Amino acid sequence: MAITLITTVPGLHLQSPSLSIITSPTTLLHSWKSPQSPAFPDLSPILPLPSPVSSTFQHRVSTKSTSRVTSSPRIPPELFLHIVSFLAVPDTPTITDIHDQSNLAEICNCSLVSKFWLYAARDHLWRHVRLGGGRRGNTFIELLQHYTSGHESTLPSFVPHVKHLFIRESRGGLSWGPKWLNAVLPTLAGSLVNLHSLEAERITWEYLSSKSRDAFIKGFKGVRKLSLHVCEFRTTLDMIRVIGEFEDVEALALDRVHCEWDDIPVDSEVFVSRADDRTIPKPPRRLRELAMRGAHTRHVLKWMRVAMKHDGGRVTVEVLRLGALGAKSAPAVGKFLKTLGTSLKELHLGFDAAFIDNGDEVVSHIDLSHNNFLREMHVYGLIIPSLPPSDPSNFQPPTRLPPQLMPLTALLDGVRAPLRALSLALYPADLHALSSMDFEGLAHVLDGRPWTTLEDVLVVVANEGDGRMGGIVNQRLDRLLERGVLRVDVGFDDREVLFI
């Protein structure tokens, strides 16, 4: 009697390797041609017929064996898809992992097994497409144009699987020279019809032709996530008009978007229905997540706040992410937070480098007592400079300086919602700077009744040291450490405030 490992033949049945007890070639044929395994090939033409001696021996063995050969177990397609997804997506995905998968070769190997494996792997291979003005971007466009060049328009089989598109304009030699995106936008917008999210970088709206502008707005109109990075518009109203065309956007990110001049009246509280003979659209009606960083934050917030005020809550933002927040944008942010009220569930605030000097002014405009359903709050960019050294020639005892980052304490003191998660990103210059932080006031605030619901407190100390940085935080926030909700990470804070 021999024990043989029979591996499965790739096919739609998705059987796993199994152990079978082989008593004769006839039994072997039976196991390969099991009615429950129709995908197995017929091997009878290639197997040799048994000799009388071998038949007698195998017959004696078979009479002693009472076990019946069972068919190999099958793997459900849903389980296989889960396995491929586990292979394709890392445990802790980052922005670079999405576009540059380290296990790309393994996914390609899976696609070569069978048609079912090809379809399952193709969904992960083509889900994220990142294009620029280089050879890869031009080759991708040529492939799309090859399929759509005939009289009957067809598309490659991978096109329906493209869900997330990142496009970047090449810098080029001259600002007025030919632009790569200006030529390829009609092809991309007309081919990729199943997009879920779109990220555009370094687009100057005035450099696009009318055909490319129309293709950008009409072809990508159905995306659910829209991100504009380092893009330029002629005026603030031009930027608002483009954003308003994407009515179904649920997540919007504006990162360092530049406008040559601001044509929104400063004293105007209500956007007029027409300006420059062009209608000003309303904000996206399904917007739930908003992320902004740049000088025009206050203009976008004003546009949305006025629309919410006069349209009965058309915009209901649940997640708000603001980066590089300073004194100039703080009044508009405060009014917008008050207008959001109970709809806000998650707040991310990234302050600029001047927060250490004008933090009191910034926080004075932000009142979180109206956001009673806030569940998460994350604060970035808290820079703690080193204190000046004491003068050894001065015989007078050194004056006690006030603790640093007291505006942070005032900001958190205004929270009335039962928060579940809180995170702080600290940038101390040295150990002395960190020890001078207002930990006493912060601990007093976090011991209050509104903070009893905390389940996770993360403090990231962005400074490589010998561990004493984290020890200071644990010591000063010992009450949170005793409750088992405090986590301290010492190292560079790689979280992205505008990632949606």
C-alpha positions as CSV (number, residue, x, y, z in Angstrom):
1,M,0.0,0.0,0.0
2,A,1.3,3.4,-0.9
3,I,0.4,6.8,0.3
4,T,0.4,9.4,-2.5
5,L,-0.1,13.1,-2.4
6,I,-2.4,14.2,-5.2
7,T,-2.2,17.9,-5.9
8,T,-5.1,19.6,-7.4
9,V,-5.3,20.8,-11.0
10,P,-5.9,24.6,-11.2
11,G,-9.5,25.3,-12.0
12,L,-12.7,26.7,-10.8
13,H,-13.3,24.0,-8.3
14,L,-10.4,25.4,-6.1
15,Q,-9.6,22.0,-4.4
16,S,-6.7,21.8,-2.0
17,P,-4.1,19.1,-2.0
18,S,-5.2,15.9,-0.3
19,L,-3.9,12.5,0.9
20,S,-5.4,9.5,-0.7
21,I,-4.7,5.7,-0.1
22,I,-4.0,4.2,-3.5
23,T,-4.6,0.4,-3.8
24,S,-4.5,0.1,-7.6
25,P,-4.4,2.1,-10.8
26,T,-8.1,1.6,-11.0
27,T,-8.5,3.3,-7.7
28,L,-6.1,6.1,-8.8
29,L,-8.3,6.7,-11.9
30,H,-11.4,6.7,-9.7
31,S,-9.9,9.4,-7.5
32,W,-8.8,11.5,-10.5
33,K,-12.2,11.2,-12.2
34,S,-14.4,11.6,-9.1
35,P,-17.9,12.9,-10.0
36,Q,-17.4,15.6,-7.4
37,S,-14.3,16.8,-9.2
38,P,-15.3,17.3,-12.8
39,A,-12.3,19.5,-13.5
40,F,-9.9,16.5,-13.1
41,P,-8.6,15.2,-16.5
42,D,-9.1,11.7,-17.7
43,L,-5.7,9.9,-17.3
44,S,-6.7,6.4,-18.5
45,P,-5.1,6.8,-21.9
46,I,-1.7,7.6,-20.4
47,L,-1.6,5.1,-17.5
48,P,-0.2,1.6,-18.2
49,L,-2.4,-1.4,-17.8
50,P,-1.6,-3.5,-14.7
51,S,0.2,-6.8,-15.1
52,P,-1.2,-10.1,-13.6
53,V,1.4,-10.2,-10.8
54,S,0.9,-6.6,-9.8
55,S,-2.9,-7.1,-10.1
56,T,-2.8,-10.0,-7.7
57,F,-0.6,-8.2,-5.2
58,Q,-2.7,-5.0,-5.4
59,H,-5.9,-7.1,-5.1
60,R,-4.7,-8.7,-1.9
61,V,-3.8,-5.3,-0.4
62,S,-7.2,-3.9,-1.4
63,T,-9.1,-6.8,0.3
64,K,-7.4,-5.9,3.6
65,S,-8.2,-2.2,3.2
66,T,-11.7,-1.3,4.3
67,S,-11.3,2.5,4.0
68,R,-13.1,4.2,1.2
69,V,-11.5,6.9,-0.9
70,T,-13.0,10.2,-0.2
71,S,-13.0,13.2,-2.5
72,S,-10.7,16.1,-1.8
73,P,-12.2,19.0,0.2
74,R,-13.1,22.2,-1.7
75,I,-12.1,25.8,-0.8
76,P,-15.0,28.1,-1.1
77,P,-14.4,31.0,-3.5
78,E,-15.1,33.5,-0.8
79,L,-12.3,32.1,1.3
80,F,-9.9,32.2,-1.6
81,L,-10.8,35.8,-2.3
82,H,-10.0,36.6,1.4
83,I,-6.6,34.9,1.0
84,V,-5.8,37.0,-2.0
85,S,-6.9,40.1,-0.2
86,F,-4.7,39.2,2.7
87,L,-1.7,38.8,0.3
88,A,-2.4,42.1,-1.5
89,V,-3.1,44.4,1.4
90,P,-0.4,44.9,4.1
91,D,-1.3,44.8,7.8
92,T,-0.7,48.5,8.3
93,P,-1.1,50.1,4.9
94,T,0.5,53.5,4.2
95,I,0.2,55.9,1.3
96,T,3.3,54.4,-0.4
97,D,2.1,50.8,0.2
98,I,-1.1,51.6,-1.8
99,H,0.8,52.5,-4.9
100,D,4.0,50.5,-4.6
101,Q,3.1,47.0,-3.3
102,S,6.1,45.0,-2.2
103,N,4.3,41.7,-2.9
104,L,3.4,42.7,-6.5
105,A,5.3,39.7,-7.9
106,E,3.3,37.2,-5.8
107,I,0.0,38.7,-7.0
108,C,1.2,38.4,-10.6
109,N,2.1,34.7,-10.0
110,C,-1.4,34.1,-8.7
111,S,-2.9,35.6,-11.8
112,L,-1.1,32.9,-14.0
113,V,-2.8,29.9,-12.3
114,S,-6.3,30.0,-13.8
115,K,-9.0,32.2,-15.0
116,F,-10.6,32.5,-11.6
117,W,-7.2,33.4,-10.0
118,L,-6.6,35.9,-12.8
119,Y,-9.9,37.7,-12.1
120,A,-9.3,37.7,-8.4
121,A,-5.7,38.9,-8.7
122,R,-6.6,41.5,-11.4
123,D,-8.8,43.3,-8.9
124,H,-5.8,44.0,-6.7
125,L,-3.3,44.6,-9.4
126,W,-5.3,47.4,-11.1
127,R,-7.2,48.8,-8.1
128,H,-4.7,51.7,-7.6
129,V,-3.2,53.3,-10.8
130,R,-0.6,56.0,-10.4
131,L,0.3,58.0,-13.5
132,G,2.7,60.8,-14.4
133,G,4.4,62.1,-17.5
134,G,7.0,59.4,-17.7
135,R,7.2,56.2,-19.7
136,R,4.8,54.3,-17.6
137,G,2.1,56.9,-18.0
138,N,2.5,57.2,-21.7
139,T,2.4,53.5,-22.2
140,F,-0.8,53.2,-20.2
141,I,-2.4,56.0,-22.3
142,E,-1.2,54.3,-25.6
143,L,-2.8,51.0,-24.4
144,L,-6.2,52.7,-23.8
145,Q,-6.0,54.6,-27.1
146,H,-5.3,51.4,-28.9
147,Y,-8.5,49.8,-27.7
148,T,-10.6,52.8,-28.5
149,S,-9.1,53.8,-31.9
150,G,-11.5,51.6,-33.9
151,H,-15.1,52.4,-35.0
152,E,-16.4,50.2,-32.2
153,S,-15.1,51.4,-28.9
154,T,-13.8,48.7,-26.6
155,L,-11.8,48.7,-23.4
156,P,-9.1,46.5,-21.9
157,S,-10.3,43.8,-19.5
158,F,-8.5,45.5,-16.6
159,V,-10.3,48.9,-16.9
160,P,-13.4,47.9,-14.7
161,H,-11.0,47.1,-11.9
162,V,-9.4,50.5,-11.7
163,K,-11.0,52.2,-8.7
164,H,-8.4,54.7,-7.5
165,L,-6.5,57.0,-9.9
166,F,-3.6,59.3,-9.0
167,I,-2.5,61.7,-11.8
168,R,0.4,64.1,-11.7
169,E,1.3,66.9,-14.1
170,S,4.9,66.8,-15.3
171,R,6.8,70.0,-14.5
172,G,8.1,70.4,-18.1
173,G,10.7,72.9,-19.2
174,L,8.6,76.0,-19.7
175,S,5.4,77.0,-17.9
176,W,3.6,77.7,-21.2
177,G,4.9,74.5,-22.9
178,P,2.8,71.4,-23.7
179,K,1.3,69.7,-20.7
180,W,1.0,66.0,-20.4
181,L,-2.3,66.0,-18.7
182,N,-3.8,68.4,-21.1
183,A,-3.4,65.8,-23.9
184,V,-4.4,62.6,-21.9
185,L,-7.3,63.8,-19.7
186,P,-10.0,63.1,-22.4
187,T,-8.7,59.5,-22.8
188,L,-8.5,58.9,-19.1
189,A,-11.9,60.4,-18.3
190,G,-13.6,58.5,-21.1
191,S,-12.1,55.1,-20.3
192,L,-11.9,54.8,-16.5
193,V,-15.7,54.7,-15.8
194,N,-15.6,52.8,-12.4
195,L,-13.4,55.2,-10.4
196,H,-14.1,55.6,-6.7
197,S,-11.4,58.1,-5.9
198,L,-9.3,60.6,-7.8
199,E,-6.1,62.4,-6.7
200,A,-4.7,65.1,-8.9
201,E,-1.3,66.8,-8.3
202,R,0.3,69.9,-9.8
203,I,-2.6,70.8,-12.1
204,T,-2.8,74.4,-13.2
205,W,-6.4,74.9,-14.3
206,E,-5.6,77.7,-16.7
207,Y,-3.1,75.5,-18.7
208,L,-5.8,73.0,-19.5
209,S,-7.8,73.4,-22.7
210,S,-11.6,73.6,-22.6
211,K,-11.8,70.0,-23.9
212,S,-9.6,68.8,-21.1
213,R,-11.5,70.8,-18.5
214,D,-14.8,69.4,-19.6
215,A,-13.4,65.9,-19.6
216,F,-12.1,66.3,-16.1
217,I,-15.4,67.5,-14.7
218,K,-17.8,65.3,-16.7
219,G,-15.7,62.1,-16.9
220,F,-14.8,62.1,-13.2
221,K,-18.0,63.6,-11.9
222,G,-19.1,60.4,-10.2
223,V,-16.0,59.9,-7.9
224,R,-16.7,59.6,-4.2
225,K,-13.2,60.9,-3.1
226,L,-11.5,63.9,-4.6
227,S,-8.0,65.2,-3.6
228,L,-6.3,68.2,-5.1
229,H,-2.6,68.6,-4.1
230,V,-0.5,71.7,-5.0
231,C,-3.0,72.8,-7.7
232,E,-3.5,76.3,-9.0
233,F,-6.5,78.3,-10.0
234,R,-6.9,81.8,-11.3
235,T,-9.3,83.0,-8.6
236,T,-10.9,81.6,-5.5
237,L,-14.3,81.5,-7.2
238,D,-12.8,79.4,-10.0
239,M,-11.7,76.9,-7.4
240,I,-15.1,76.8,-5.7
241,R,-16.9,76.3,-9.1
242,V,-14.7,73.3,-9.9
243,I,-15.3,71.7,-6.5
244,G,-19.0,72.3,-6.7
245,E,-19.3,70.3,-9.9
246,F,-18.5,67.1,-8.0
247,E,-21.9,66.8,-6.4
248,D,-21.5,63.2,-5.2
249,V,-18.2,63.6,-3.5
250,E,-18.2,62.2,0.0
251,A,-14.5,63.0,0.9
252,L,-12.7,66.1,-0.2
253,A,-9.1,67.0,0.4
254,L,-7.5,70.4,-0.6
255,D,-3.8,70.4,0.1
256,R,-1.9,73.7,-0.6
257,V,-4.2,74.7,-3.4
258,H,-3.2,78.2,-4.6
259,C,-5.3,80.9,-6.2
260,E,-3.7,84.0,-7.8
261,W,-6.2,86.3,-6.2
262,D,-9.2,86.3,-4.0
263,D,-12.4,87.6,-5.6
264,I,-14.7,86.8,-2.7
265,P,-15.9,90.0,-0.9
266,V,-14.6,90.1,2.7
267,D,-17.7,91.7,4.1
268,S,-20.1,89.4,2.2
269,E,-21.9,86.8,4.4
270,V,-24.1,85.4,1.6
271,F,-22.7,84.2,-1.7
272,V,-24.7,85.9,-4.4
273,S,-26.4,83.7,-7.0
274,R,-24.4,85.0,-9.9
275,A,-20.9,86.5,-10.1
276,D,-19.1,87.3,-13.4
277,D,-22.3,86.0,-15.2
278,R,-21.5,82.5,-13.9
279,T,-23.6,80.6,-11.3
280,I,-21.8,79.7,-8.1
281,P,-22.6,76.0,-7.3
282,K,-23.5,74.6,-3.9
283,P,-21.1,72.4,-2.0
284,P,-21.2,68.7,-2.6
285,R,-24.5,67.4,-1.1
286,R,-23.0,64.1,0.2
287,L,-19.8,65.5,1.7
288,R,-19.0,63.7,5.0
289,E,-15.2,64.1,5.2
290,L,-13.3,67.4,4.6
291,A,-9.6,67.9,4.8
292,M,-7.8,71.2,4.1
293,R,-4.4,72.7,4.4
294,G,-3.5,76.1,3.0
295,A,-4.2,79.8,2.9
296,H,-7.7,79.4,1.4
297,T,-9.2,77.3,4.1
298,R,-11.3,80.2,5.4
299,H,-12.8,80.8,2.0
300,V,-14.0,77.2,1.5
301,L,-15.3,77.0,5.0
302,K,-17.2,80.2,4.5
303,W,-18.7,78.9,1.3
304,M,-19.9,75.7,3.0
305,R,-21.1,77.4,6.1
306,V,-23.3,79.9,4.2
307,A,-24.7,77.1,2.1
308,M,-25.5,75.1,5.3
309,K,-27.1,78.1,6.8
310,H,-29.4,78.8,3.9
311,D,-30.0,75.3,2.7
312,G,-31.2,73.5,5.8
313,G,-28.1,71.5,6.5
314,R,-27.2,70.3,3.0
315,V,-23.6,69.6,4.1
316,T,-23.1,67.3,7.1
317,V,-19.4,66.9,7.7
318,E,-18.6,64.1,10.1
319,V,-14.8,64.0,9.8
320,L,-12.9,67.3,9.7
321,R,-9.1,67.5,9.1
322,L,-7.3,70.8,9.1
323,G,-3.6,71.2,8.7
324,A,-1.3,74.2,9.2
325,L,-4.0,76.0,11.2
326,G,-3.0,79.5,12.2
327,A,-4.5,82.7,13.5
328,K,-5.7,83.8,10.1
329,S,-8.0,80.9,9.6
330,A,-9.0,80.3,13.2
331,P,-12.1,82.6,13.1
332,A,-13.5,80.8,10.1
333,V,-12.7,77.4,11.7
334,G,-14.5,78.3,14.9
335,K,-17.7,79.4,13.1
336,F,-17.6,76.3,11.0
337,L,-17.3,74.0,14.0
338,K,-20.2,75.8,15.6
339,T,-22.3,75.3,12.5
340,L,-21.5,71.6,12.3
341,G,-22.7,71.1,15.8
342,T,-23.6,67.5,16.7
343,S,-22.9,66.1,13.2
344,L,-19.1,66.2,13.8
345,K,-17.7,62.8,15.0
346,E,-14.0,63.1,14.4
347,L,-11.7,66.2,14.5
348,H,-8.0,66.4,13.3
349,L,-6.2,69.7,14.0
350,G,-2.7,70.4,12.8
351,F,-1.3,73.7,13.9
352,D,1.4,75.7,12.2
353,A,4.9,76.5,13.7
354,A,3.6,79.8,15.2
355,F,1.3,78.0,17.6
356,I,3.8,78.3,20.4
357,D,3.6,82.2,20.1
358,N,-0.1,82.8,19.1
359,G,-1.7,79.7,20.4
360,D,-3.9,81.7,22.8
361,E,-5.4,83.7,19.9
362,V,-6.0,80.6,17.8
363,V,-7.7,78.7,20.6
364,S,-9.9,81.7,21.6
365,H,-11.8,81.2,18.3
366,I,-12.4,77.5,18.7
367,D,-15.2,76.4,21.0
368,L,-15.9,72.6,21.0
369,S,-18.7,72.8,23.5
370,H,-21.2,72.7,20.6
371,N,-19.8,69.4,19.2
372,N,-21.4,67.1,21.7
373,F,-21.2,63.9,19.6
374,L,-17.5,64.2,19.0
375,R,-15.8,60.7,19.4
376,E,-12.2,61.2,18.3
377,M,-9.8,64.1,18.5
378,H,-6.3,64.2,17.1
379,V,-3.9,67.2,17.5
380,Y,-0.7,67.5,15.3
381,G,2.3,69.9,15.1
382,L,2.7,70.8,18.8
383,I,6.2,72.2,18.8
384,I,7.9,72.7,22.1
385,P,11.1,74.8,21.8
386,S,14.0,74.7,24.3
387,L,13.9,77.1,27.1
388,P,16.7,79.7,27.3
389,P,19.6,78.7,29.6
390,S,20.0,80.5,32.9
391,D,22.5,83.3,33.3
392,P,25.3,82.1,35.7
393,S,26.3,85.8,36.4
394,N,22.8,86.5,37.8
395,F,22.8,85.9,41.5
396,Q,19.0,86.3,41.7
397,P,17.0,83.0,41.7
398,P,15.7,82.3,38.3
399,T,12.1,83.3,37.7
400,R,9.7,80.5,37.1
401,L,8.5,80.5,33.5
402,P,4.9,79.6,32.7
403,P,4.4,76.1,31.4
404,Q,4.5,75.6,27.7
405,L,1.5,74.7,25.5
406,M,-1.1,76.0,27.9
407,P,-3.3,76.8,24.9
408,L,-3.6,73.1,24.3
409,T,-5.0,72.7,27.8
410,A,-7.5,75.4,27.2
411,L,-8.5,73.7,23.9
412,L,-9.2,70.4,25.5
413,D,-10.9,72.0,28.5
414,G,-13.7,73.1,26.2
415,V,-14.6,69.5,25.1
416,R,-17.9,68.4,26.4
417,A,-18.4,65.3,24.3
418,P,-17.7,61.7,25.6
419,L,-14.5,61.2,23.6
420,R,-13.3,57.6,22.9
421,A,-9.9,58.4,21.4
422,L,-7.4,61.2,21.8
423,S,-3.9,61.6,20.3
424,L,-1.2,64.3,20.6
425,A,1.9,64.7,18.4
426,L,4.6,66.5,20.3
427,Y,7.8,67.9,18.8
428,P,10.1,68.8,21.8
429,A,13.5,70.2,21.2
430,D,15.0,68.4,24.2
431,L,14.3,66.7,27.5
432,H,14.1,70.1,29.3
433,A,11.6,71.4,26.8
434,L,9.3,68.4,27.2
435,S,9.5,68.5,31.0
436,S,8.3,72.2,30.8
437,M,5.1,71.3,29.1
438,D,1.8,72.0,30.9
439,F,1.4,68.3,32.0
440,E,-0.2,69.4,35.3
441,G,-3.0,71.3,33.7
442,L,-3.4,68.7,31.0
443,A,-3.7,65.9,33.6
444,H,-6.2,68.0,35.6
445,V,-8.4,68.4,32.4
446,L,-8.2,64.7,31.5
447,D,-9.3,63.7,35.0
448,G,-12.5,65.5,34.5
449,R,-15.9,63.8,34.0
450,P,-16.1,64.3,30.2
451,W,-12.9,62.3,29.8
452,T,-14.0,59.2,31.7
453,T,-15.0,57.5,28.5
454,L,-11.5,57.6,27.0
455,E,-10.4,54.2,25.7
456,D,-7.2,55.1,23.8
457,V,-4.8,58.0,24.4
458,L,-1.8,58.1,22.1
459,V,1.1,60.5,22.6
460,V,3.7,60.5,19.8
461,V,7.0,62.2,20.9
462,A,8.7,63.0,17.6
463,N,12.2,62.7,18.9
464,E,14.6,59.8,18.8
465,G,16.1,59.4,22.2
466,D,17.1,56.9,24.8
467,G,13.6,56.3,26.1
468,R,13.5,59.1,28.6
469,M,11.1,61.1,26.5
470,G,8.4,58.4,26.8
471,G,9.2,58.0,30.5
472,I,8.4,61.7,31.2
473,V,5.0,61.4,29.5
474,N,4.2,58.2,31.4
475,Q,5.2,59.9,34.7
476,R,3.3,63.1,34.1
477,L,0.1,61.3,32.9
478,D,0.3,58.5,35.4
479,R,-3.5,58.5,36.0
480,L,-4.1,57.6,32.4
481,L,-1.3,55.0,32.6
482,E,-3.0,53.4,35.6
483,R,-6.3,53.2,33.7
484,G,-4.6,51.3,30.9
485,V,-5.6,53.8,28.1
486,L,-2.2,55.6,27.6
487,R,0.2,54.6,24.8
488,V,3.4,56.5,24.1
489,D,5.4,56.2,20.9
490,V,8.9,57.8,20.7
491,G,9.9,58.5,17.2
492,F,9.0,60.4,14.1
493,D,5.2,61.0,13.7
494,D,4.4,59.6,10.3
495,R,0.7,60.2,10.5
496,E,-0.8,62.3,7.7
497,V,-3.4,64.8,8.8
498,L,-4.9,65.1,5.3
499,F,-5.0,61.4,4.3
500,I,-8.6,60.4,3.3
